[in-house]
């Protein structure tokens, strides 16, 4: 009774009604806001979200072109593309990246090296939604395990692609080079050029060394595109449009697989380089550095253990001795300086001097010894060439002077890289007065000229330079630019002579007389390479050379047995054949080979006979 007397039903109804009205207004306002927002999103921002939705469902993906193939002059395939399956991860589509990687490791197992590569690739800058390769060359079992569990690993895919392969492995490692994964530095360079960035938008590999690098633009091809429809997990449902990529062009090189494989066989167990050049065209027939390596190891990423084994090998298999090795030319320089003496008028073919086994400059106590301690007696130019008489070249070099010798040698390409398509070849060293003043801050002395006369002292050459000069010598001074490229696609590549001047001698007959003298290096009983005469099939014009590795005191004799093997003299040999109508020029350098007639000479002779015999056949 007491509670009832204090309640006011009308007041309660008014209070309820007011609250209901306020709540209704709030709900109405919220519905209006929601309607406005929906209208704003559906009408005002319709275009924007339609594009976003379309892009989420439709993607434009670049398609990698097939890399061009490389052939030798006989049509033998030197670099090909073989199918391979790779495991990839797209981080933007992975829900839990670490969990996915752990699960994959349990499925197929990653080696320590592969884990390192994965961490490196994940840390590198890349394009959005660009897949990262986790593992190359999957086995059938690995592919099956991944595909069965694919639904549990968003962002994981198995991609089929073509991977570079070198079927002849070590035979062409240095000259062909290899392709490898684009590293961060290379990617930064590509990103600076919009056109290059576009061309490599679908490519993970690029030419690293050799012909692969030099002809990258030709071999790479043009990227294609395809418009694909994807599901919520990013899997491709169907391809809507496609613009096929343009494959890279095939190239044919002057290289001859017969000579390259023979060079490897002949130089087995030796350290050195061999270069053979087609005299008529300038085509490089063989460019072989021994020991070599397997370039296939580098294509998809070499392991630390394999790389360390190559890097720490005392024989330096990664070092290209044909283009980067610089050696004193020793007596192989004598045909060239001999012509320089004749051109300068310092001597003639008929002039003779008496060689007592030594030479001495006026007012100088130093004695310059001949390799033959008792001397050669009465010698002229031809006999000095045949027997490699040092004393003769000491005296004639001093007569001619550095100002006549150095410019003449430069005409043969010494001191420069004269090739068309081997840009990283070292230029060697052709010294003169200005060079010594700039390098050593000193004058050029007569003793420097004495040493240059026999190819010692400051002068350095690469086997490639030596072969180039020999080809010019065999071609009677006519230049053909040395080059690897023979054809691009089906079209032979024409090479302009450029501004390189042919060598014109005052007495053109000197070319033939020098060839005769060099031919007698093998045929004459006193020739320094006479031991090669017993295998003689074709006439060969040649010159031997022995370059010192360590200095020998003035009154000491060279003792091979007392020196460690790597401190013994280098053996050099140059030759062109047939002597009367040269087709091929060869230069061989055998490190610590000592006698060129026993080491470098037989290698060059085998190469020449193989080439000429094959040409005739």
VOGU-3710 file (C-alpha; in Angstrom, 3 decimals, decimal comma):
1> xxxxxxxxxx> 0,000/0,000/0,000  2,797/2,378/0,855  4,789/1,715/-2,406  1,721/2,033/-4,623  0,923/5,469/-3,282  4,293/6,799/-4,562  4,156/5,455/-8,261  3,001/7,719/-11,123  2,105/5,649/-14,195  1,639/8,656/-16,435
11> xxxxxxxxxx> 5,096/9,962/-15,566  6,625/6,607/-16,371  4,896/6,441/-19,742  6,147/9,911/-20,664  9,679/8,978/-19,642  9,570/5,756/-21,677  8,132/7,575/-24,683  10,867/10,229/-24,614  13,599/7,633/-24,327  12,123/5,615/-27,162
21> xxxxxxxxxx> 11,971/8,692/-29,370  15,620/9,556/-28,612  16,728/5,991/-29,288  14,717/5,969/-32,516  16,335/9,207/-33,609  19,801/7,807/-32,853  19,051/4,640/-34,814  17,629/6,699/-37,666  20,721/8,894/-37,748  22,977/5,841/-37,721
31> xxxxxxxxxx> 20,995/4,304/-40,566  21,260/7,567/-42,478  25,029/7,632/-41,913  25,302/4,032/-42,995  23,225/4,737/-46,089  25,375/7,765/-46,900  28,551/5,766/-46,431  27,262/2,969/-48,629  26,229/5,465/-51,276  29,631/7,161/-51,026
41> xxxxxxxxxx> 31,482/3,874/-51,442  29,170/2,465/-54,106  28,674/5,616/-56,157  31,356/8,199/-55,436  34,240/5,704/-55,058  32,817/3,144/-57,437  35,598/3,509/-60,017  38,343/3,241/-57,434  37,114/0,086/-55,747  36,122/-1,497/-59,007
51> xxxxxxxxxx> 39,738/-1,124/-60,172  41,080/-2,442/-56,860  38,740/-5,399/-57,002  39,676/-6,086/-60,612  43,378/-5,857/-59,818  42,939/-8,264/-56,929  41,383/-10,740/-59,314  43,278/-9,868/-62,515  47,062/-9,553/-62,754  49,470/-8,559/-65,491
61> xxxxxxxxxx> 52,523/-10,781/-65,187  55,761/-10,544/-67,170  56,866/-13,683/-69,023  60,555/-14,493/-69,294  61,997/-15,013/-72,798  64,065/-18,067/-73,702  67,758/-17,251/-73,803  69,490/-17,573/-77,162  71,712/-20,595/-77,798  75,445/-20,534/-78,531
71> xxxxxxxxxx> 77,055/-22,715/-81,223  80,599/-23,295/-82,383  81,679/-22,916/-86,024  80,691/-26,553/-86,723  77,146/-26,132/-85,396  77,892/-27,900/-82,103  75,778/-26,607/-79,221  77,932/-24,957/-76,562  75,279/-23,323/-74,359  71,708/-24,588/-74,104
81> xxxxxxxxxx> 68,598/-24,242/-71,934  67,293/-27,267/-70,057  63,980/-27,576/-68,170  64,120/-27,282/-64,405  61,565/-27,000/-61,587  62,052/-24,436/-58,834  60,321/-23,919/-55,482  59,169/-20,300/-55,070  57,628/-18,203/-52,319  55,587/-15,009/-52,775
91> xxxxxxxxxx> 55,854/-13,320/-49,335  52,806/-11,083/-49,925  50,600/-14,179/-50,193  52,097/-16,158/-47,316  49,989/-15,997/-44,137  52,798/-17,110/-41,827  56,111/-17,013/-43,665  58,232/-18,575/-40,940  55,750/-21,375/-40,350  55,648/-22,061/-44,090
101> xxxxxxxxxx> 59,437/-22,290/-44,322  59,598/-24,584/-41,310  56,915/-26,830/-42,799  58,796/-26,945/-46,114  62,005/-27,876/-44,349  60,223/-30,817/-42,766  58,873/-31,853/-46,183  61,936/-31,647/-48,418  64,777/-30,414/-46,198  66,994/-27,389/-46,890
111> xxxxxxxxxx> 70,758/-27,587/-46,698  72,743/-25,043/-44,715  73,749/-23,353/-47,980  70,120/-23,190/-49,135  69,046/-21,628/-45,830  71,714/-18,950/-46,284  70,526/-18,256/-49,822  66,892/-18,055/-48,693  67,719/-15,545/-45,951  69,753/-13,454/-48,400
121> xxxxxxxxxx> 67,008/-13,415/-51,026  64,312/-12,553/-48,485  66,370/-9,562/-47,325  67,017/-8,222/-50,821  64,886/-5,534/-52,398  62,515/-6,839/-55,043  59,375/-5,966/-56,965  55,981/-6,470/-55,228  54,570/-9,980/-55,670  57,802/-11,134/-57,299
131> xxxxxxxxxx> 58,384/-14,791/-56,310  61,550/-15,694/-54,447  63,280/-18,930/-55,431  63,782/-21,138/-52,395  65,271/-24,139/-54,153  66,361/-24,979/-57,700  66,163/-28,257/-59,585  63,560/-30,067/-57,542  63,387/-33,839/-57,794  60,191/-35,656/-58,703
141> xxxxxxxxxx> 59,752/-36,768/-55,081  60,135/-33,209/-53,817  57,621/-31,899/-56,344  55,104/-34,577/-55,327  55,486/-33,766/-51,607  55,004/-30,046/-52,224  51,968/-30,437/-54,481  50,182/-32,752/-52,042  50,568/-30,201/-49,229  50,169/-27,107/-51,386
151> xxxxxxxxxx> 46,855/-26,029/-49,816  48,543/-25,723/-46,415  51,186/-23,341/-47,766  49,765/-20,129/-49,240  52,324/-18,308/-51,398  54,243/-21,477/-52,256  54,450/-22,615/-55,865  56,456/-24,867/-58,151  57,622/-23,090/-61,300  58,865/-24,737/-64,474
161> xxxxxxxxxx> 61,632/-22,793/-66,182  64,566/-23,182/-68,525  67,993/-23,044/-66,893  71,287/-22,442/-68,690  73,455/-25,495/-69,180  76,919/-25,932/-70,654  77,167/-29,464/-72,064  80,940/-29,302/-72,544  81,640/-27,974/-69,064  85,295/-27,126/-68,483
171> xxxxxxxxxx> 86,243/-26,996/-72,166  84,715/-23,550/-72,716  84,410/-22,210/-69,165  86,584/-19,120/-69,531  85,706/-18,111/-73,071  81,922/-18,662/-72,848  81,668/-17,573/-69,235  78,387/-18,318/-67,505  75,069/-16,819/-66,449  74,086/-16,432/-62,813
181> xxxxxxxxxx> 71,388/-14,961/-60,612  71,014/-11,185/-60,760  72,569/-9,839/-57,565  71,594/-6,695/-55,679  74,220/-4,513/-57,345  73,149/-5,618/-60,817  69,500/-5,096/-59,914  70,246/-1,549/-58,781  71,945/-0,878/-62,106  68,990/-2,276/-64,046
191> xxxxxxxxxx> 66,536/-0,184/-62,017  68,325/2,995/-63,103  67,341/2,329/-66,724  63,556/2,013/-67,280  64,061/0,022/-70,474  66,469/-2,417/-68,805  64,135/-2,697/-65,814  61,308/-3,659/-68,162  63,391/-6,180/-70,109  64,498/-7,957/-66,942
201> xxxxxxxxxx> 61,163/-7,778/-65,125  60,684/-11,547/-65,533  64,332/-12,622/-65,579  66,368/-13,839/-62,653  69,578/-14,567/-64,593  72,124/-12,456/-66,442  75,439/-13,075/-68,225  78,272/-12,749/-65,729  81,467/-13,382/-67,700  82,822/-14,250/-71,142
211> xxxxxxxxxx> 80,692/-14,342/-74,267  77,557/-14,706/-72,125  78,192/-11,238/-70,736  79,528/-9,656/-73,942  76,480/-10,698/-75,979  73,880/-10,377/-73,206  71,762/-7,917/-75,213  71,496/-10,349/-78,122  71,027/-13,526/-76,094  68,503/-12,217/-73,567
221> xxxxxxxxxx> 65,443/-11,560/-75,760  62,337/-9,421/-75,083  59,995/-9,929/-72,148  56,363/-10,938/-72,779  53,199/-10,398/-70,718  50,109/-12,321/-69,743  46,901/-11,202/-68,043  45,750/-13,858/-65,584  42,802/-14,364/-63,247  43,674/-15,458/-59,712
231> xxxxxxxxxx> 41,732/-16,709/-56,737  41,864/-15,413/-53,160  45,046/-17,420/-52,519  46,766/-15,938/-55,532  46,653/-19,125/-57,591  46,206/-18,622/-61,314  42,775/-19,753/-62,481  43,099/-18,933/-66,164  45,100/-16,872/-68,626  42,958/-14,203/-70,259
241> xxxxxxxxxx> 45,452/-12,537/-72,594  49,040/-13,277/-73,544  51,771/-11,511/-75,455  54,486/-14,053/-76,101  58,073/-13,078/-75,285  60,594/-12,794/-78,107  63,374/-15,346/-77,522  66,970/-14,222/-77,595  68,872/-14,658/-80,829  71,221/-17,587/-81,247
251> xxxxxxxxxx> 74,855/-16,776/-81,915  77,581/-18,784/-83,615  81,194/-18,314/-82,583  84,397/-18,949/-84,517  85,428/-21,376/-81,767  86,143/-24,925/-82,881  85,199/-27,618/-80,375  87,808/-29,985/-81,851  90,620/-27,575/-81,027  89,216/-26,663/-77,641
261> xxxxxxxxxx> 88,919/-30,278/-76,538  92,336/-31,104/-77,961  93,855/-28,173/-76,072  92,421/-29,509/-72,837  93,801/-32,976/-73,575  97,263/-31,738/-74,583  97,572/-29,365/-71,601  96,440/-31,856/-68,990  98,547/-31,475/-65,871  99,957/-28,128/-67,049
271> xxxxxxxxxx> 99,171/-24,532/-66,160  98,915/-22,159/-69,079  96,927/-20,710/-71,931  96,452/-21,391/-75,638  95,007/-19,110/-78,314  94,459/-20,031/-81,959  93,311/-17,540/-84,607  92,089/-17,982/-88,171  94,501/-15,731/-90,061  92,185/-15,115/-93,019
281> xxxxxxxxxx> 89,195/-13,928/-90,970  90,544/-13,035/-87,523  88,157/-15,560/-85,971  89,331/-16,925/-82,615  89,369/-20,697/-83,087  90,442/-21,648/-79,598  90,798/-19,772/-76,321  91,667/-22,238/-73,589  93,053/-21,656/-70,106  94,184/-24,623/-68,017
291> xxxxxxxxxx> 93,217/-25,640/-65,374  89,561/-24,824/-65,904  86,305/-25,263/-63,973  82,704/-26,360/-64,463  80,594/-23,238/-65,230  77,377/-25,150/-64,473  78,216/-24,817/-60,775  77,605/-21,059/-60,960  74,290/-20,971/-62,837  71,868/-21,487/-59,944
301> xxxxxxxxxx> 74,311/-20,607/-57,186  77,552/-22,310/-56,212  77,952/-23,739/-52,719  80,479/-22,276/-50,296  82,430/-25,522/-50,305  82,680/-25,681/-54,098  83,610/-22,020/-54,408  86,209/-22,256/-51,643  87,765/-25,254/-53,399  88,109/-23,242/-56,624
311> xxxxxxxxxx> 89,203/-20,032/-54,919  91,855/-21,632/-52,731  93,290/-23,896/-55,431  96,944/-22,942/-55,973  96,563/-23,591/-59,709  93,936/-20,797/-59,952  91,298/-22,518/-62,124  89,101/-19,404/-62,075  91,902/-17,285/-63,567  91,733/-16,878/-67,352
321> xxxxxxxxxx> 95,368/-17,040/-68,377  94,626/-16,396/-72,067  93,248/-12,880/-71,542  94,336/-11,923/-68,018  97,673/-13,662/-67,657  100,562/-11,283/-68,433  103,980/-12,764/-69,136  107,326/-11,568/-70,505  107,265/-12,580/-74,200  110,926/-13,676/-74,030
331> xxxxxxxxxx> 112,345/-14,854/-77,360  108,919/-15,063/-79,029  109,346/-11,293/-79,447  112,449/-11,724/-81,621  110,661/-11,963/-85,019  108,931/-8,656/-84,291  111,972/-6,786/-82,969  113,983/-8,319/-85,809  111,696/-6,602/-88,312  112,007/-3,412/-86,252
341> xxxxxxxxxx> 115,800/-3,581/-86,601  115,482/-3,979/-90,362  112,960/-1,153/-90,667  115,137/1,230/-88,663  118,125/0,424/-90,880  120,114/-0,803/-87,880  121,120/-3,996/-89,638  120,453/-6,152/-92,674  119,953/-9,832/-93,394  123,523/-10,183/-94,582
351> xxxxxxxxxx> 125,321/-8,410/-91,712  127,056/-10,716/-89,258  128,436/-10,270/-85,765  130,562/-12,510/-83,603  128,822/-13,896/-80,536  131,194/-14,879/-77,730  128,339/-15,681/-75,372  127,956/-12,254/-73,818  127,331/-8,586/-74,522  128,500/-5,499/-72,681
361> xxxxxxxxxx> 127,478/-1,871/-73,050  130,245/0,731/-73,342  131,335/2,075/-69,953  129,175/-0,495/-68,138  130,464/-3,317/-65,943  127,366/-5,474/-66,323  127,640/-8,535/-68,553  124,521/-9,627/-70,473  124,798/-13,368/-70,999  123,572/-15,408/-73,935
371> xxxxxxxxxx> 121,585/-18,538/-73,097  124,455/-20,471/-74,705  127,472/-19,750/-72,537  130,039/-20,471/-75,261  128,245/-18,260/-77,768  127,065/-18,946/-81,323  130,072/-17,684/-83,222  129,410/-15,783/-86,435  125,696/-15,024/-86,747  123,407/-12,990/-88,986
381> xxxxxxxxxx> 119,719/-12,239/-88,612  118,514/-15,613/-89,878  120,878/-17,701/-87,766  120,162/-15,523/-84,729  116,464/-16,262/-85,212  116,940/-19,997/-85,763  119,211/-20,490/-82,748  117,627/-17,676/-80,701  120,960/-15,904/-80,229  120,482/-13,388/-77,409
391> xxxxxxxxxx> 123,758/-11,546/-77,999  122,743/-10,597/-81,542  119,477/-9,100/-80,318  121,197/-7,280/-77,446  123,437/-5,428/-79,853  120,821/-4,729/-82,510  118,328/-3,470/-79,948  120,830/-0,917/-78,683  121,559/0,144/-82,257  117,876/0,598/-83,113
401> xxxxxxxxxx> 116,935/2,275/-79,827  113,668/2,256/-77,909  112,273/5,114/-79,995  112,275/2,872/-83,068  111,408/-0,449/-81,412  108,391/0,503/-79,286  106,332/2,291/-81,998  106,993/-0,559/-84,429  105,837/-3,196/-81,939  102,680/-1,190/-81,261
411> xxxxxxxxxx> 101,615/-1,799/-84,868  101,234/-5,504/-84,006  98,845/-4,715/-81,160  101,257/-5,031/-78,248  100,232/-2,854/-75,308  96,554/-2,797/-76,377  93,515/-5,032/-76,483  92,831/-5,222/-80,209  89,997/-7,759/-80,116  86,414/-6,982/-81,044
421> xxxxxxxxxx> 84,481/-8,770/-78,320  86,741/-9,591/-75,368  86,448/-6,312/-73,451  88,065/-7,446/-70,184  91,281/-8,681/-71,757  94,308/-6,998/-70,221  96,452/-4,842/-72,533  99,822/-6,139/-71,449  102,648/-3,617/-71,281  104,655/-2,067/-74,106
431> xxxxxxxxxx> 107,207/0,184/-72,373  108,799/3,337/-73,741  110,471/6,467/-72,386  107,242/8,218/-71,421  105,883/5,141/-69,658  108,981/4,713/-67,502  109,097/8,411/-66,648  105,445/8,352/-65,624  105,554/5,010/-63,802  108,970/5,057/-62,165
441> xxxxxxxxxx> 109,934/8,734/-62,419  113,174/7,740/-64,095  114,949/7,874/-67,445  115,021/5,079/-69,985  118,484/3,501/-69,953  120,336/1,533/-72,604  120,170/-1,513/-70,336  116,384/-1,355/-70,534  116,647/-1,566/-74,308  119,000/-4,539/-74,047
451> xxxxxxxxxx> 116,443/-6,465/-72,014  113,589/-5,497/-74,338  115,578/-6,878/-77,284  115,041/-10,418/-75,981  111,505/-9,856/-74,648  112,476/-9,450/-71,008  112,521/-6,452/-68,691  109,353/-4,414/-68,381  107,423/-5,803/-71,338  104,409/-8,050/-70,698
461> xxxxxxxxxx> 101,999/-9,789/-73,068  98,946/-12,009/-72,769  98,648/-15,214/-74,836  95,803/-13,504/-76,710  98,048/-10,570/-77,641  100,832/-12,893/-78,662  98,493/-14,867/-80,937  97,094/-11,639/-82,406  100,559/-10,347/-83,256  101,525/-13,738/-84,706
471> xxxxxxxxxx> 98,442/-13,706/-86,940  99,391/-10,256/-88,269  102,942/-11,460/-88,832  101,715/-14,540/-90,709  99,353/-12,360/-92,764  102,286/-10,212/-93,918  101,181/-7,175/-91,918  97,521/-7,278/-92,901  95,116/-6,834/-89,977  92,007/-8,912/-89,350
481> xxxxxxxxxx> 90,333/-7,922/-86,076  90,390/-10,956/-83,723  86,855/-11,846/-82,645  84,669/-14,616/-81,295  81,400/-13,775/-83,070  80,781/-15,446/-86,415  77,014/-15,140/-86,932  73,987/-13,654/-85,225  71,016/-15,862/-85,950  71,497/-16,983/-89,540
491> xxxxxxxxxx> 73,282/-13,796/-90,580  77,111/-13,692/-90,604  78,495/-10,703/-88,723  80,557/-8,343/-90,839  83,390/-6,600/-88,993  84,774/-3,321/-90,261  88,526/-2,955/-90,470  88,243/0,270/-88,486  91,166/2,664/-88,222  93,771/-0,052/-87,720
501> xxxxxxxxxx> 96,447/0,391/-90,356  98,087/-2,539/-92,064  101,848/-2,711/-91,549  103,835/-1,637/-94,591  107,504/-2,599/-94,616  110,087/-0,679/-96,597  111,197/-4,020/-98,000  108,067/-6,240/-98,352  110,312/-9,221/-99,024  111,285/-9,109/-95,335
511> xxxxxxxxxx> 107,974/-10,807/-94,497  108,953/-13,859/-96,532  112,528/-13,893/-95,254  111,317/-13,780/-91,647  108,925/-16,651/-92,386  111,812/-18,671/-93,825  113,907/-18,020/-90,720  111,027/-19,051/-88,445  110,423/-22,170/-90,505  114,050/-23,171/-89,935
521> xxxxxxxxxx> 113,458/-22,964/-86,156  111,922/-26,422/-86,687  113,605/-27,740/-89,843  117,222/-26,689/-89,155  119,310/-29,061/-87,065  120,335/-26,141/-84,843  116,795/-24,792/-84,535  115,514/-24,375/-80,993  112,388/-26,429/-81,865  114,047/-29,002/-84,136
531> xxxxxxxxxx> 112,670/-31,856/-82,010  109,247/-31,042/-83,548  110,585/-31,857/-87,030  110,094/-35,589/-86,558  106,316/-35,028/-86,368  106,320/-32,596/-89,289  103,290/-32,878/-91,564  102,773/-29,230/-92,517  105,362/-26,472/-92,842  105,273/-24,338/-89,695
541> xxxxxxxxxx> 106,896/-20,961/-89,051  107,596/-20,820/-85,312  109,554/-19,241/-82,486  110,284/-20,538/-79,009  110,659/-18,489/-75,851  111,793/-19,018/-72,272  110,750/-16,360/-69,760  112,449/-16,085/-66,399  110,247/-16,261/-63,329  113,002/-15,405/-60,829
551> xxxxxxxxxx> 116,141/-13,409/-61,437  119,486/-15,179/-61,773  122,634/-13,477/-60,547  125,120/-12,372/-63,188  127,643/-15,156/-62,732  125,192/-17,921/-61,831  123,735/-20,550/-64,142  120,075/-21,527/-64,278  119,631/-24,747/-62,259  116,219/-26,280/-62,798
561> xxxxxxxxxx> 116,679/-28,929/-60,128  117,540/-26,348/-57,469  114,366/-24,340/-58,052  110,892/-25,119/-56,844  108,586/-26,133/-59,696  106,597/-22,880/-59,580  109,790/-20,804/-59,808  111,048/-22,416/-63,008  110,994/-20,615/-66,356  107,815/-20,215/-68,390
571> xxxxxxxxxx> 107,757/-21,843/-71,843  106,289/-19,853/-74,753  105,701/-20,822/-78,373  104,240/-18,971/-81,350  103,591/-20,408/-84,795  101,614/-20,024/-88,009  101,001/-22,577/-90,738  101,281/-23,538/-93,495  104,329/-21,314/-93,659  103,886/-20,366/-97,333
581> xxxxxxxxxx> 100,122/-19,741/-97,100  99,179/-19,332/-93,414  95,689/-20,329/-92,265  96,125/-20,509/-88,499  98,221/-18,713/-85,885  98,818/-20,175/-82,426  100,348/-18,901/-79,200  100,946/-21,173/-76,200  102,228/-20,275/-72,746  103,041/-23,068/-70,292
591> xxxxxxxxxx> 103,801/-21,762/-66,816  107,054/-23,187/-65,431  107,271/-25,379/-68,543  110,951/-24,470/-69,111  111,673/-25,963/-72,565  109,179/-24,713/-75,139  110,249/-27,428/-77,572  109,196/-30,096/-75,055  106,066/-28,503/-73,573  104,464/-25,576/-75,414
601> xxxxxxxxxx> 105,672/-26,537/-78,913  104,015/-29,973/-79,154  100,729/-28,505/-77,930  100,758/-25,865/-80,670  101,812/-28,408/-83,281  98,903/-30,714/-82,379  96,421/-27,831/-82,635  97,766/-26,810/-86,046  97,681/-30,324/-87,460  94,171/-30,927/-86,155
611> xxxxxxx> 92,888/-27,729/-87,738  94,639/-28,104/-91,088  93,838/-31,805/-91,293  90,184/-31,126/-90,586  90,130/-28,284/-93,091  91,514/-30,517/-95,815  89,234/-33,365/-94,896
//
